[in-house]
Amino acid sequence: MNSIILISQRDAYRIMFKDYPDVLNIEEMCGILGISTKTGYQLLKDGKVQNLKVGRSYRIPKIHLMTYLGIGENI
């Protein structure tokens, strides 16, 4: 029988991607998702993943990536 384990976003944040910084760059985000940087930039452009633009660089808070992936409940 399949069972579903619910985990809060706060707990998921502490467990998942723990080896990554709290704020990711585009390359780190794409590495986590297993996608190309072209696809990563498209996700940001389409507003699917919330991000911050610092100068010419994008920064993605890890919590926004988790929200995009639908991990856990909101904190």
C-alpha positions, 0 to 999 in steps of 0.5 A: 500500500502506498503511503504519503508522508507530509512534511512541512516546508520548514522541515523540508528546507532543513533536510533537502538541498542542505548542501546548497546555499540559502540563495542559489544562482542560476547554475545551482538551480539548474543543477538541482532541477536537472535542466539546462540553463536555457530552460532555467532562464525561461522558468525565471522569465515566465515567472514560474520561479520567484527570483531576485535580480542583482545587477545582471545576475539572478538569485533564487532563494531556495525556499522559492525553488521548493515552492515551485516544486510543491514541497511542503506546506507554507511556513 
